[in-house]
Every structure is written in C-alpha cells, then in structure tokens.
Amino acid sequence: MIDKVVAGIQRGEVVILPLEHSYVYACDAFGFAAVNRLHQLRNDPKGVAAQVLIGKARTLSGLAQGLTANVSKLAEEFWPGLLTLNLPQNQSLSWDLGDGGYLKNFAVRMPNQNETLEVLNATGPLAIASATLAGEAPVRTAANPHHLEILDIGELESGPLSTVIVQSGEKLLLSRVGAITLEDLRKVDSAIELAKE
C-alpha cells in the first residue's frame, strides 16, 4: 500500500494519507500541477497555501531561512508530533503552495504517524490539506470519491489540533493553542509570546 502511494506521488498525483487525527490530500510540494489539483479537489479559493509535511527535522534547514536556535529546539522536542511551525521560506525554492508565491512564510510539521513518515522519507516534502472541501471539518475515515491512491489505516482517533508557532524575526509567537500548551513550549523557550489577535 505504501509503495503504491509513493509511486502515485512520484507520478505527480494527489493521494490521501492519514495524520494523527485526520486524513489529508497530499502531493509533491514542488509539483506545480499536483498542488493545483489538490486545491481544485478542495474547491479552495485562490491564494490559499497548502501546508508542508516533512519526514526528518533536518529537512527544515533547506526549506526555511533565518531559522533560530529555539525553532530547532522546538522541532527537536516536539517532532514528530502536533507542532506546526510557520517559518520564513527559503527564497530560492521553486514551489508554489497555492498562494502564487505571495506569502513569505509557510507552515510545516513532521507528523507522528508511522506509515505517513515512511511515505515522506521516500518522497521528500509533501504539500497537504484536509481531505474535504474547503471549510468542512477534517475527516477521520478515508472517503475517496475521486479514486485516488490512498493509505487507508481505518478510522482515526479524534484528538486535538496542532499547536501553531510563528517565527517573526527573532521572536516566536504562539498563534494557536492545540495539543501542546504554552507552558510546555516555554519549558523549551521561555520567551515565547502569545500572538496578538
């Protein structure tokens, strides 16, 4: 099953993968046509950027620029897991996650899901978005109306969203509290602030 999904991604297709608590559409983050197809499947409005999944924390250094030591510490502490980092992207990257290259930051994480990590380590960074129409709640079962390659591991347990940290210059801001609390984060970086509304 994993081999079929990997082959589909390598052919430039969109596939369906499990995360910790939901299924997502996924494709090669550097495949322009595939990322465009992912957004079409969801009926996303223009300008919406997909998130990025990686299989190894060290991949971050090639995707992001100006990484602070504390970002690396957070990744080391909480990955794989429910921590999303919103980071300045390396301006030399030839990708378009759906925002037309307008956004300077991108959202990235390393999921705690063994089969999906196997896929990531075979393919490299993947662009992802919830396997639903835009605005709908995430799905815990692998519905597949578009007949895509799918890594179906059955119904997923419900659980919290990922916590989102934004790097703004040297500062780290807590943008969304999810599975990881501010208290937990401050054990790694005491200077993390709550983002202003």
C-alpha positions as CSV (number, residue, x, y, z in Angstrom):
1,M,0.0,0.0,0.0
2,I,2.8,2.4,0.9
3,D,4.7,1.6,-2.4
4,K,1.5,2.4,-4.4
5,V,1.1,5.7,-2.7
6,V,4.8,6.7,-3.1
7,A,4.6,5.8,-6.8
8,G,1.5,7.9,-7.2
9,I,3.2,10.9,-5.6
10,Q,6.2,10.4,-7.8
11,R,4.0,10.3,-10.9
12,G,2.7,13.8,-9.9
13,E,-0.6,12.6,-8.5
14,V,-2.6,13.7,-5.4
15,V,-3.0,10.9,-2.8
16,I,-4.7,10.5,0.5
17,L,-2.7,10.0,3.7
18,P,-3.5,9.6,7.4
19,L,-2.2,12.0,10.0
20,E,-2.7,11.6,13.8
21,H,-6.4,12.5,13.8
22,S,-7.5,13.2,10.2
23,Y,-6.9,12.2,6.5
24,V,-5.4,14.7,4.1
25,Y,-4.8,15.2,0.4
26,A,-1.1,15.1,-0.3
27,C,1.3,15.6,-3.2
28,D,4.8,16.6,-4.1
29,A,5.3,20.1,-2.6
30,F,7.4,21.0,-5.7
31,G,4.9,19.7,-8.2
32,F,3.0,22.8,-9.6
33,A,0.3,20.8,-11.3
34,A,-0.2,18.4,-8.4
35,V,-0.5,21.3,-5.9
36,N,-3.0,23.0,-8.2
37,R,-5.0,19.7,-8.4
38,L,-5.0,19.4,-4.6
39,H,-6.6,22.9,-4.3
40,Q,-9.1,22.0,-7.1
41,L,-10.2,18.9,-5.2
42,R,-11.0,21.0,-2.1
43,N,-12.5,23.9,-4.1
44,D,-10.2,26.3,-2.3
45,P,-10.4,30.0,-3.1
46,K,-7.4,31.5,-4.8
47,G,-4.5,32.4,-2.6
48,V,-4.8,29.6,-0.1
49,A,-1.5,27.9,0.7
50,A,-1.1,24.2,1.4
51,Q,0.8,23.1,4.5
52,V,4.0,21.1,4.2
53,L,4.9,17.8,5.8
54,I,8.5,16.6,6.2
55,G,9.9,13.3,7.3
56,K,13.0,14.5,9.1
57,A,13.6,17.6,11.1
58,R,16.9,18.3,9.4
59,T,15.0,19.0,6.1
60,L,13.9,22.3,7.7
61,S,17.2,23.9,7.1
62,G,16.8,23.6,3.3
63,L,13.2,24.9,3.3
64,A,13.3,27.8,5.8
65,Q,15.7,30.7,6.1
66,G,16.8,32.6,9.2
67,L,16.0,29.6,11.5
68,T,16.6,30.5,15.1
69,A,18.2,28.1,17.6
70,N,14.9,28.0,19.5
71,V,12.9,26.9,16.5
72,S,15.3,24.0,16.1
73,K,15.0,23.1,19.8
74,L,11.2,23.1,19.5
75,A,11.3,20.8,16.5
76,E,13.7,18.5,18.3
77,E,11.5,18.4,21.4
78,F,8.0,18.1,19.8
79,W,8.6,16.4,16.5
80,P,7.2,14.0,15.3
81,G,4.0,15.4,16.7
82,L,1.3,18.1,16.8
83,L,3.5,21.2,16.5
84,T,3.2,23.3,13.3
85,L,5.9,25.9,12.6
86,N,5.1,28.9,10.5
87,L,8.5,30.0,9.1
88,P,10.1,32.3,6.5
89,Q,10.7,30.2,3.4
90,N,14.0,30.0,1.6
91,Q,13.5,32.4,-1.3
92,S,15.4,30.1,-3.7
93,L,12.7,27.4,-3.5
94,S,10.9,26.8,-6.8
95,W,7.5,25.9,-5.4
96,D,4.0,27.5,-5.3
97,L,1.9,26.1,-2.4
98,G,-1.2,27.8,-3.9
99,D,-0.6,31.4,-2.8
100,G,1.0,32.4,-6.1
101,G,4.4,32.7,-4.2
102,Y,2.9,35.8,-2.5
103,L,3.4,34.5,1.1
104,K,6.8,34.7,2.6
105,N,6.1,32.1,5.3
106,F,5.0,28.5,5.1
107,A,3.5,26.1,7.6
108,V,5.4,22.9,8.2
109,R,5.4,19.9,10.6
110,M,6.6,16.3,11.0
111,P,3.6,14.1,11.8
112,N,3.6,11.3,14.4
113,Q,2.2,8.7,12.0
114,N,4.5,5.9,11.1
115,E,3.1,4.9,7.7
116,T,3.0,8.6,6.5
117,L,6.5,9.1,7.8
118,E,7.6,6.1,5.6
119,V,6.0,7.8,2.6
120,L,7.7,11.2,3.4
121,N,11.1,9.6,3.7
122,A,10.6,8.1,0.3
123,T,9.3,11.2,-1.4
124,G,10.6,14.3,0.3
125,P,8.4,17.3,1.4
126,L,4.7,17.0,0.6
127,A,2.0,19.7,0.3
128,I,-1.1,18.8,2.2
129,A,-4.6,19.9,3.0
130,S,-7.6,18.3,4.7
131,A,-9.2,15.7,2.5
132,T,-12.5,17.6,2.5
133,L,-14.0,20.6,0.7
134,A,-12.7,23.9,1.9
135,G,-14.3,25.0,5.2
136,E,-15.5,21.5,6.1
137,A,-14.4,19.7,9.3
138,P,-11.4,17.2,9.0
139,V,-12.3,13.6,8.3
140,R,-11.3,10.6,10.4
141,T,-12.3,8.0,7.8
142,A,-10.8,7.6,4.4
143,A,-13.6,8.5,2.0
144,N,-12.3,8.5,-1.6
145,P,-14.8,9.8,-4.1
146,H,-12.0,10.8,-6.5
147,H,-10.5,7.3,-6.7
148,L,-7.0,8.5,-5.6
149,E,-4.2,6.3,-4.3
150,I,-5.0,6.0,-0.6
151,L,-3.1,4.9,2.5
152,D,-6.2,3.7,4.5
153,I,-5.4,2.6,8.0
154,G,-9.0,2.6,9.2
155,E,-10.8,5.1,11.4
156,L,-8.5,7.5,13.2
157,E,-9.0,8.6,16.8
158,S,-10.3,12.0,17.5
159,G,-7.9,14.4,19.1
160,P,-6.6,18.0,19.3
161,L,-5.3,20.2,16.5
162,S,-1.7,21.0,16.2
163,T,-0.3,23.9,18.1
164,V,1.0,26.7,15.8
165,I,4.1,28.7,16.4
166,V,5.0,31.7,14.1
167,Q,8.6,32.9,13.7
168,S,8.6,36.7,13.4
169,G,12.1,37.9,13.1
170,E,13.8,36.6,16.3
171,K,10.5,36.3,18.1
172,L,8.4,33.2,18.4
173,L,4.6,33.7,18.7
174,L,2.0,31.2,19.8
175,S,-0.7,31.6,17.1
176,R,-2.9,28.7,18.0
177,V,-3.0,26.5,21.1
178,G,-3.6,22.9,20.3
179,A,-2.1,19.7,21.6
180,I,0.9,21.4,23.1
181,T,0.4,24.1,25.7
182,L,2.1,27.4,26.2
183,E,3.5,26.0,29.5
184,D,5.1,23.1,27.6
185,L,6.5,25.4,24.9
186,R,8.0,27.7,27.5
187,K,10.0,24.8,29.0
188,V,12.0,24.9,25.7
189,D,11.8,28.7,25.0
190,S,10.7,30.9,28.0
191,A,10.4,33.9,25.7
192,I,7.5,32.6,23.5
193,E,4.7,35.1,23.4
194,L,1.0,34.9,22.7
195,A,0.3,36.3,19.2
196,K,-1.9,39.4,19.3
197,E,-5.4,38.9,17.9
